[in-house]
Amino acid sequence: MPALSLEVGQSAPDFKLKGPGGQFVALSEYRGRKNVVLVFYPLAFSPVCSHQLPEVQKALPTIEALNAVVFGISVDSHFANEAFARRLGLSFPLLSDFKRATSAAYGVLNEEALMSGRAVFVIDREGRVIHREISENTGDMSQIPDNQRVILALQSAA
């Protein structure tokens, strides 16, 4: 994991990534309107990710009630992410960081494995990081970022 990760209080780097149907999603589209939860996950169809993302889906109604949107981000293609979302029954978009620039900008790119680490960032309507949680070991089920802490961060932003 890189040493220079994005810190709470910093401005969240903008991105424009391919989501479902190849449609682009940019973080800046939500500035001034919505809080944004970014869920970085290493690889579609992997066991820990297949457990983590449905847990985010369960928390989605509470997160959305706090004026927030959720995006999953991995280095997989948007085609793989669409199939993964369908298989898991996810209603939030999974975005493709195929060029790995967003994972690098947020300081969660595992350069040896060329994939994202497991992390969550909560970004307020002004575009500032108000919460972050980064797993040291992406394969450890006990290190999945806690949705309850995401919800608490969103409540503090209200």
trRosetta pair geometry for C-beta under 8 A, 3 or more apart (Angstrom, degrees):
i j d omega theta_ij theta_ji phi_ij phi_ji
1 5 7.6 -6 163 -61 106 119
1 108 7.1 -27 -145 -139 94 51
1 110 6.4 -42 -85 -92 52 81
1 117 5.4 41 -109 -80 101 150
1 134 6.9 123 -160 156 146 127
1 136 6.9 -105 -3 -135 147 51
2 5 6.6 142 86 -62 90 72
2 104 7.8 78 -20 -140 159 60
2 107 5.2 -127 80 -163 119 72
2 108 7.4 -114 31 -74 102 14
2 109 6.4 34 -18 59 125 73
2 111 7.1 79 -66 -18 99 107
4 107 5.2 -129 108 -117 58 121
5 106 7.1 9 -155 150 74 59
5 107 3.3 178 -114 112 47 139
5 108 6.5 61 -123 -61 104 69
5 119 7.9 -161 -150 -126 131 156
5 132 7.2 163 145 150 120 150
5 134 6.0 -75 -141 -41 162 160
6 10 5.5 -136 -166 71 83 136
6 12 7.0 58 -173 -115 153 61
6 13 7.4 -125 -89 -4 136 97
6 105 7.7 31 -56 137 120 63
6 106 5.1 -56 -5 -152 127 58
6 107 5.2 -177 -13 14 66 117
6 121 6.7 17 82 -112 133 139
6 129 5.7 146 143 -47 114 161
6 132 6.5 174 90 -91 89 156
7 10 5.1 95 62 -14 73 117
7 129 6.9 152 103 78 33 138
7 132 7.4 -126 -143 23 25 145
8 129 5.3 -125 -119 113 40 98
8 130 6.4 46 -149 -154 95 19
8 131 6.6 23 -105 -89 113 23
8 132 6.0 -146 -61 9 80 100
9 128 6.4 -20 -153 -174 25 115
9 129 6.7 -33 23 69 26 86
10 128 7.0 158 85 -150 25 73
10 129 5.4 11 59 24 74 116
11 127 5.5 16 -151 127 84 103
11 128 6.0 -56 -98 -98 48 61
11 129 7.7 125 -172 -8 4 83
12 27 6.3 -129 117 173 118 153
12 36 7.6 -152 91 69 170 124
12 38 7.9 154 -155 -8 137 138
12 106 7.8 6 -151 -101 81 96
12 121 6.7 134 -116 146 120 137
12 123 4.4 -24 -28 -115 156 132
12 127 5.5 -132 38 -178 93 70
12 128 6.9 167 -15 -130 87 10
12 129 5.4 124 -69 -57 90 83
13 27 7.7 106 106 35 46 156
13 102 7.3 -177 96 -136 117 65
13 105 4.0 -99 71 160 164 130
13 106 6.6 -132 35 -63 115 68
14 26 6.4 12 -177 -175 101 95
14 27 4.9 -154 -137 58 58 110
14 28 4.8 10 -130 -42 124 103
15 26 6.6 -170 91 -138 45 58
15 27 5.4 70 36 -13 74 109
15 97 7.7 -33 -168 -104 146 99
15 101 7.4 159 -125 99 102 98
15 102 4.3 34 -114 -102 147 117
15 105 7.1 -180 -73 52 107 148
16 24 5.2 11 179 -176 93 120
16 25 7.2 174 -148 82 50 35
16 26 4.4 -14 -97 -91 80 93
17 24 6.9 150 76 -148 23 69
17 25 5.9 -25 64 59 76 85
17 26 8.0 146 15 -85 60 45
17 73 6.8 64 84 -124 176 102
17 95 4.0 75 107 174 131 118
17 96 5.8 178 178 64 102 52
17 97 5.8 -43 -120 -77 135 63
17 102 6.2 -34 -63 -27 126 151
18 22 5.5 -30 -158 -145 115 47
18 23 7.2 126 -152 66 63 28
18 24 6.0 -48 -92 -92 52 60
18 25 7.9 108 -145 14 9 80
18 78 4.1 -83 122 -56 113 139
18 95 6.7 143 76 -157 39 71
18 96 4.6 -16 68 46 94 112
18 98 7.4 6 33 -4 117 116
19 22 7.9 46 67 131 44 0
19 23 5.4 -36 63 74 91 81
19 24 7.2 118 11 -137 86 13
19 25 4.6 48 -23 -14 130 119
19 71 7.6 -85 -101 -139 124 110
19 78 6.4 142 -177 -135 5 118
19 81 7.7 -91 -147 105 48 140
19 93 4.3 3 -160 -179 129 132
19 94 7.0 145 -143 76 77 38
19 95 4.9 -43 -86 -97 82 75
19 96 7.4 -171 -80 5 33 79
20 23 6.4 -4 77 32 60 103
20 78 7.2 -175 -87 -177 20 106
20 81 7.8 -117 -75 107 62 104
20 82 5.5 113 -122 -103 73 100
20 85 7.2 -72 -84 55 110 158
20 93 5.4 -115 -9 -127 102 97
20 94 7.5 87 -55 45 82 68
21 82 7.6 115 -39 -99 44 138
22 78 5.8 135 -89 96 53 153
25 29 7.0 -98 -165 25 63 140
25 71 6.7 180 120 -114 151 141
25 93 6.4 137 -42 107 158 155
25 95 5.8 -101 52 -100 125 126
26 29 4.9 113 72 -20 84 98
27 30 6.4 -68 -175 34 47 104
27 31 7.4 64 136 -45 73 92
27 36 6.3 -177 -143 84 86 176
27 123 7.2 -2 -162 90 119 167
27 127 7.5 99 143 -127 112 94
28 31 5.3 -25 -154 -6 52 120
28 127 7.8 12 -107 -101 61 127
30 33 5.4 -115 -162 63 51 101
30 34 4.4 -67 -162 56 106 99
30 35 7.9 -53 156 74 125 5
30 36 5.2 109 95 -61 156 117
30 69 6.4 -126 -111 32 144 127
30 125 7.6 -115 145 -128 82 60
31 125 6.9 105 -161 176 40 56
31 126 7.3 40 -155 -151 84 20
31 127 5.1 0 -115 -58 106 109
32 125 5.8 75 -114 169 12 98
32 126 7.5 60 -75 -94 55 45
33 125 6.5 180 48 -141 23 103
34 67 5.8 -153 -132 162 66 77
34 68 6.1 128 176 -121 93 32
34 69 5.2 40 147 -5 147 100
34 125 6.4 153 71 -102 12 85
35 66 6.8 -35 45 123 139 92
35 67 5.7 90 11 103 96 81
35 68 3.9 -43 80 -97 99 92
35 69 7.7 169 85 20 53 60
35 122 6.7 3 173 -176 114 88
35 123 6.5 164 -165 85 65 54
35 124 5.5 -34 -113 -128 92 41
35 125 5.9 -61 -67 -50 61 70
35 130 8.0 -49 -143 28 117 133
35 154 5.7 152 104 -127 161 92
35 157 5.6 102 -92 105 139 153
36 68 6.5 178 -80 -157 18 84
36 69 5.7 -17 -115 63 69 86
36 70 7.9 146 -165 -94 56 28
36 71 6.9 -6 -171 9 101 107
36 122 7.6 161 85 -157 48 45
36 123 4.4 -9 60 59 95 108
37 63 6.1 -53 -3 -163 149 136
37 68 5.6 59 -19 163 100 128
37 69 7.2 -159 28 95 77 40
37 70 4.5 -23 71 -107 109 75
37 71 7.3 164 85 26 58 60
37 120 6.6 -10 -173 -168 91 102
37 121 7.4 165 -154 84 45 49
37 122 5.5 -14 -104 -105 75 72
37 123 7.7 -168 -75 21 29 74
37 150 5.8 52 -128 -165 132 127
37 154 7.6 -41 -63 -67 113 121
38 71 5.7 -16 -112 69 64 94
38 73 5.9 -2 -169 -1 96 126
38 106 7.4 -131 111 -108 149 159
38 119 8.0 8 108 106 94 88
38 120 6.8 160 84 -154 57 50
38 121 4.5 1 53 54 107 96
38 122 8.0 -161 23 -74 70 28
38 123 6.9 44 -9 -9 105 112
39 52 7.6 172 178 143 125 116
39 53 7.2 135 126 -105 146 76
39 56 5.7 -25 -80 -100 166 158
39 70 6.4 19 -8 -172 114 100
39 71 7.0 -175 27 92 77 43
39 72 4.8 -37 76 -107 104 65
39 73 6.9 155 77 18 48 73
39 119 7.9 178 -154 91 38 46
39 120 5.3 -8 -106 -105 65 88
39 145 7.5 -153 -130 56 85 133
40 72 7.9 140 -95 -165 18 57
40 73 5.0 -34 -101 72 65 99
40 74 7.2 128 -162 -82 58 55
40 103 6.4 119 -141 -113 132 88
40 106 6.9 -173 -54 92 144 147
40 108 5.2 89 107 109 168 155
40 116 4.6 -126 -179 161 109 135
40 117 6.4 47 118 76 127 60
40 118 6.5 179 99 -139 82 25
40 119 4.4 13 49 53 118 84
40 120 7.2 -155 22 -74 74 38
40 121 7.7 46 -13 -3 104 96
41 44 7.9 92 104 -70 118 49
41 46 8.0 -174 159 49 104 114
41 49 4.4 105 174 -122 130 110
41 52 6.2 173 -109 81 125 141
41 53 6.7 -41 -52 -59 163 104
41 72 6.0 -15 10 -166 116 104
41 73 7.4 145 21 70 68 47
41 74 5.1 -43 75 -76 77 108
41 116 6.8 64 73 87 21 121
41 118 5.9 27 -120 -115 53 79
42 46 6.3 -19 83 33 104 157
42 48 7.8 47 32 70 116 114
42 49 6.4 -130 50 -56 76 124
42 74 6.7 35 118 -133 14 106
42 75 7.9 -22 -170 19 44 100
42 110 7.6 2 -118 15 104 133
42 113 7.7 -13 -151 119 116 140
42 115 4.8 60 -159 138 80 129
42 116 5.7 -155 -102 74 44 70
42 117 6.8 -10 -76 -139 90 18
42 118 6.1 -48 -27 -58 91 83
42 138 5.0 80 -41 174 135 146
43 46 4.4 82 78 -25 98 125
43 49 6.2 -155 71 -6 51 152
43 74 6.3 136 -100 -167 24 136
43 75 7.6 -34 -92 51 68 90
43 76 6.4 109 -146 -56 57 110
43 115 6.0 -32 -58 -151 91 150
44 49 6.7 -119 -112 117 24 149
44 74 6.0 168 -39 79 80 160
44 76 4.4 13 -2 -52 115 170
44 80 4.8 164 51 146 153 104
44 81 5.8 -142 -74 -91 139 51
44 83 7.4 90 162 74 144 88
44 84 3.7 -112 -155 -65 114 150
44 94 7.5 86 -90 165 113 155
45 49 7.4 18 41 76 19 121
45 50 6.7 26 -150 -64 26 114
45 80 7.6 -86 -10 -176 112 104
45 84 5.8 -116 -45 -104 73 104
45 87 7.6 42 -94 59 83 158
46 49 4.6 72 62 20 91 111
46 50 6.6 -162 84 -15 39 92
47 50 5.6 -60 -145 35 26 113
47 51 6.7 19 157 -14 62 105
48 51 5.8 -58 -156 37 35 109
48 52 6.1 34 150 -23 70 110
48 118 7.3 -58 124 -85 130 151
48 138 6.9 161 76 155 152 67
48 139 5.9 -167 -24 -139 144 40
48 140 7.6 50 -112 57 146 20
48 141 5.8 -148 -119 -88 97 67
48 144 6.8 -168 -180 -76 101 107
49 52 5.5 -52 -136 37 34 113
49 53 6.1 27 171 -17 69 107
49 74 7.6 34 -136 -84 150 142
49 84 7.9 -21 129 -170 122 137
49 118 7.8 -146 -83 -104 82 111
50 53 7.0 -42 -128 32 21 103
50 54 7.5 19 167 -8 50 108
50 88 6.6 -157 -144 -90 68 116
51 54 6.9 -71 -163 38 27 103
51 55 6.8 25 150 -19 64 113
51 141 6.5 -2 80 -131 158 103
51 144 7.2 -108 102 -72 105 155
52 55 5.8 -68 -161 34 33 113
52 56 6.7 31 150 -19 70 103
52 118 7.2 -145 -90 -149 168 123
52 144 4.8 -164 -104 -140 103 127
52 145 7.9 62 -150 40 120 76
53 56 5.4 -46 -150 31 41 114
53 57 6.5 48 148 -23 66 99
53 72 6.0 9 -118 -96 115 148
53 84 7.9 72 47 148 168 108
53 88 5.5 27 98 160 120 165
53 90 5.9 -42 156 -84 116 133
53 94 7.9 -6 -134 -85 144 118
54 57 5.1 -45 -148 31 40 120
54 58 6.7 47 151 -23 65 96
54 88 5.5 -136 -65 -172 91 107
54 89 7.3 48 -112 60 97 94
54 90 7.4 -115 -88 -77 55 87
55 58 5.7 -44 -152 28 35 114
55 59 6.8 25 151 -9 62 106
55 144 7.2 78 53 142 153 146
55 147 6.1 -152 143 -27 98 135
56 59 5.8 -64 -153 43 35 106
56 60 6.7 64 144 -57 65 87
56 70 6.3 163 168 -179 118 153
56 72 7.3 142 77 -74 162 105
56 90 7.9 21 82 -128 104 112
56 92 7.1 -79 127 37 115 142
56 147 6.2 -180 -103 -94 55 122
57 60 5.4 -23 -157 -17 36 123
57 88 7.2 -179 -28 141 146 106
57 89 7.0 91 -166 100 167 82
57 90 5.3 -125 -82 -117 123 70
57 91 6.7 110 -137 21 100 81
57 92 7.0 -154 -98 10 72 103
58 147 7.8 125 76 84 91 177
59 62 5.5 -61 -172 47 66 111
59 63 5.6 67 133 -26 88 108
59 147 4.1 -152 -50 178 164 141
59 150 7.2 87 141 72 151 126
59 151 6.7 -121 -169 -56 120 115
60 63 5.4 -59 -139 40 33 112
60 64 5.9 30 164 -18 70 107
60 70 6.3 -100 -115 14 89 142
60 91 6.7 127 155 62 170 107
60 92 6.1 -158 -114 -39 129 118
61 64 5.9 -55 -141 40 28 108
61 65 6.3 32 156 -23 62 107
62 65 5.7 -54 -149 33 30 114
62 66 6.8 21 153 -13 62 107
62 151 5.6 -10 131 -116 125 126
63 66 5.9 -66 -159 38 32 107
63 68 5.0 -80 169 77 82 118
63 70 5.9 44 122 -48 152 115
63 147 7.9 -85 -57 -166 117 101
63 150 6.8 -12 -102 127 113 118
63 151 6.6 -104 -82 -93 71 80
63 154 6.4 155 -138 -30 65 169
64 67 7.9 60 -179 -68 39 12
64 68 6.4 -117 -98 65 31 66
64 69 7.3 45 -107 -93 79 46
64 70 7.9 -77 -62 -8 81 98
66 151 6.9 160 -17 -146 155 67
66 154 3.9 78 134 145 149 126
66 155 6.3 -81 -124 -70 134 55
66 157 7.6 88 166 63 110 102
66 158 6.3 -93 -153 -71 87 112
67 125 7.6 -18 131 -64 124 116
67 154 7.8 172 56 -173 70 108
67 158 7.2 131 25 -109 117 83
68 122 7.7 -35 -134 -146 145 95
68 154 5.3 -74 -30 -126 144 133
69 92 7.4 151 -180 -138 72 107
70 92 4.2 -22 83 -149 102 157
71 92 6.7 -143 -90 162 32 107
71 93 5.6 -19 -122 78 80 91
71 94 7.5 135 -172 -113 65 25
71 95 5.3 14 178 -9 115 120
72 81 7.4 176 94 -153 111 115
72 85 7.8 176 44 -86 137 103
72 90 7.4 -23 -5 180 138 160
72 92 6.6 113 -13 106 91 106
72 93 7.2 -154 33 108 78 45
72 94 4.2 -27 73 -112 112 77
72 95 6.8 169 84 19 53 69
73 94 7.5 174 -76 -164 26 61
73 95 4.9 -20 -103 67 75 100
73 97 5.3 51 179 -24 100 120
73 102 6.2 -97 -173 108 144 137
73 103 7.2 -179 133 -70 118 83
73 116 6.6 127 114 -76 89 172
74 81 6.5 168 49 -90 108 109
74 94 6.8 -8 16 -176 101 107
74 95 7.9 148 25 78 55 54
74 96 7.2 -32 74 -117 66 48
74 97 6.6 -160 105 31 18 95
74 115 7.4 -7 -167 -163 85 96
74 116 5.8 -133 -131 29 52 127
75 96 7.6 51 -169 -164 21 65
75 97 5.3 -58 -93 82 54 85
75 98 6.2 104 -171 -111 61 32
75 100 5.6 11 -114 -83 116 84
75 103 6.6 -35 -66 -19 98 147
75 114 6.9 173 159 142 170 73
75 115 5.0 -132 23 -128 135 65
75 116 5.7 170 -27 -15 95 89
76 80 4.0 -104 172 84 119 130
76 81 5.2 146 93 -53 115 83
76 84 7.2 65 99 -11 164 142
76 94 7.9 -4 68 148 117 123
76 96 6.2 -96 90 -119 57 88
76 98 7.6 -53 108 -88 18 77
77 80 4.8 98 55 6 80 98
77 81 7.0 -145 95 -2 43 88
77 96 5.6 8 -166 -130 25 142
77 98 5.9 43 -99 -93 56 123
78 81 5.4 -53 -144 41 37 115
78 82 6.2 45 154 -26 67 102
78 94 8.0 158 -138 100 60 84
78 95 7.5 -26 -104 -153 91 38
78 96 4.1 -95 -60 -18 71 136
78 98 7.7 -67 -25 -40 75 120
79 82 5.9 -52 -151 31 28 111
79 83 6.7 24 153 -13 62 105
80 83 5.8 -58 -151 39 33 109
80 84 6.1 34 151 -21 67 109
80 96 7.9 108 50 -101 90 112
81 84 5.5 -54 -143 38 32 114
81 85 6.2 34 157 -21 66 105
81 94 3.7 -156 -177 109 113 120
81 95 7.1 -141 180 27 170 5
81 96 5.7 -141 -6 -66 138 86
82 85 5.8 -53 -146 36 29 110
82 86 6.4 30 154 -18 63 106
82 94 7.3 -158 -64 59 38 110
83 86 5.7 -54 -149 36 31 113
83 87 6.3 33 153 -21 65 106
84 87 5.7 -54 -148 35 30 112
84 88 6.3 11 159 -4 65 111
84 90 7.9 10 119 13 74 131
84 94 6.4 -24 77 36 113 173
85 88 6.1 -67 -144 48 27 99
85 90 4.2 -89 -151 55 80 114
85 93 7.6 -27 -103 -140 158 33
85 94 5.0 -157 -58 1 117 120
86 89 7.6 28 -177 -71 29 37
86 90 8.0 -66 -44 35 20 80
90 94 6.9 68 93 -36 151 105
97 100 5.8 82 141 -98 97 30
97 101 6.9 -143 -165 46 93 59
97 102 4.4 -108 -121 46 123 111
97 103 5.2 123 134 -24 152 96
97 116 6.5 74 65 -53 139 126
100 103 5.2 -54 -160 44 67 115
100 104 5.8 70 142 -25 83 104
100 109 5.6 82 -179 -124 106 131
100 114 6.8 -83 -82 -167 152 73
100 116 7.6 -169 -131 -61 80 78
101 104 5.7 -58 -149 39 30 112
101 105 6.1 33 154 -23 67 107
102 105 5.5 -50 -142 35 33 112
102 106 6.3 19 160 -7 65 108
103 106 6.2 -65 -147 46 27 101
103 108 5.3 -95 -163 79 77 83
103 109 3.9 107 123 -75 104 85
103 115 7.8 -126 -152 164 171 33
103 116 4.1 -130 -117 -98 133 92
103 117 7.6 140 -163 16 109 68
104 107 7.5 36 -180 -75 32 28
104 109 4.4 -10 -76 -8 62 144
106 119 7.2 177 135 91 125 145
106 121 6.4 -115 -150 -32 129 149
108 116 5.4 33 118 -163 105 83
108 117 4.2 -118 -175 41 89 102
108 119 4.6 -113 -112 10 147 144
108 134 6.2 -150 -105 -127 105 116
109 114 7.9 -9 -176 -142 97 33
109 115 7.8 176 -152 101 63 20
109 116 6.2 -53 -102 -104 52 54
109 117 7.3 -117 -65 -10 7 85
110 113 4.4 8 113 42 122 103
110 114 7.2 -59 90 2 77 15
110 115 5.6 -4 52 65 108 65
110 116 7.0 100 7 179 87 7
110 117 5.5 116 -42 -63 98 79
110 138 7.6 -78 -42 -20 146 143
111 114 7.0 25 -163 -77 32 52
116 119 7.5 -110 166 23 103 99
117 134 6.2 37 114 -163 137 96
117 135 6.4 -169 165 61 101 83
117 138 5.6 -142 -154 -73 64 118
118 134 7.5 133 88 -160 56 52
118 135 4.0 2 77 30 106 130
118 138 4.4 143 -10 -126 108 82
118 143 7.1 111 84 114 134 99
118 144 6.8 -77 161 -117 139 56
118 145 7.0 -165 146 -16 92 95
119 132 6.8 -3 -178 -171 108 89
119 133 6.5 173 -153 90 64 52
119 134 4.2 -8 -107 -107 109 71
119 135 6.6 -137 -71 11 59 74
119 145 6.6 80 -157 -48 28 136
120 131 7.5 -12 114 117 96 99
120 132 7.0 175 89 -147 56 46
120 133 5.1 8 49 51 94 95
120 145 4.0 -175 3 121 119 166
120 150 6.0 -67 148 -82 145 118
121 129 5.6 -60 -165 -129 106 105
121 131 7.1 158 -157 88 40 61
121 132 5.0 -2 -106 -105 73 87
122 129 7.2 104 72 -159 52 59
122 130 5.2 -61 100 65 101 88
122 131 3.9 27 32 48 117 102
122 132 7.5 -142 21 -64 69 48
122 150 5.7 159 -67 -144 123 74
122 153 4.4 129 62 113 162 140
122 154 6.3 -124 -156 -61 138 76
122 157 7.5 -149 148 -27 119 142
123 127 6.2 -7 178 -146 113 33
123 128 6.8 158 -154 75 69 28
123 129 5.8 -40 -97 -93 72 51
123 130 7.0 141 -120 9 20 85
124 127 7.2 -52 74 13 67 19
124 128 5.3 -6 39 57 105 83
124 130 5.0 74 -38 -29 103 129
124 157 4.7 -164 -112 -140 105 131
125 157 7.5 144 -3 168 85 120
129 132 5.8 7 177 -46 125 110
130 153 5.3 145 114 -177 102 108
130 156 7.0 -172 167 85 131 112
130 157 5.6 134 71 -73 177 116
131 149 6.5 172 -171 144 139 94
131 150 6.5 173 100 -113 148 50
131 152 8.0 123 -92 81 152 82
131 153 3.4 -65 -30 -105 143 158
133 145 4.0 131 94 -126 125 107
133 146 6.7 -139 -147 26 175 75
133 149 6.4 90 -48 91 142 143
133 150 8.0 -93 11 -62 127 83
134 145 7.8 6 -70 -76 18 113
135 138 5.6 118 97 -90 127 50
135 140 6.9 -175 -174 57 120 96
135 143 4.0 107 -140 140 105 113
135 144 6.9 -10 -77 -92 136 25
135 145 6.7 -109 -45 -45 94 77
136 140 7.8 5 73 30 79 136
136 143 6.3 -107 39 -145 72 152
137 140 4.0 57 97 -5 115 119
137 143 5.5 125 60 17 80 159
138 143 7.7 -103 -98 90 20 125
140 143 4.3 58 87 9 108 113
141 144 6.3 -18 -170 -21 45 109
145 149 7.3 -103 177 58 83 120
145 150 7.2 75 142 -47 111 109
146 149 4.4 76 85 4 106 106
146 150 7.2 -172 102 -9 58 82
147 150 5.2 -49 -153 32 43 118
147 151 6.4 45 150 -21 70 101
148 151 5.6 -51 -151 35 34 113
148 152 6.5 37 150 -19 65 103
149 152 5.5 -48 -145 35 36 114
149 153 6.4 40 153 -21 64 102
150 153 5.8 -56 -153 34 30 112
150 154 6.5 28 150 -17 64 106
151 154 5.7 -54 -148 37 33 111
151 155 6.3 36 152 -23 66 104
152 155 5.6 -51 -147 33 32 114
152 156 6.6 32 153 -19 64 104
153 156 5.8 -55 -153 34 32 111
153 157 6.6 30 149 -20 64 107
154 157 5.6 -57 -151 34 36 113
154 158 7.0 54 149 -44 63 92
155 158 5.7 -34 -159 0 38 119
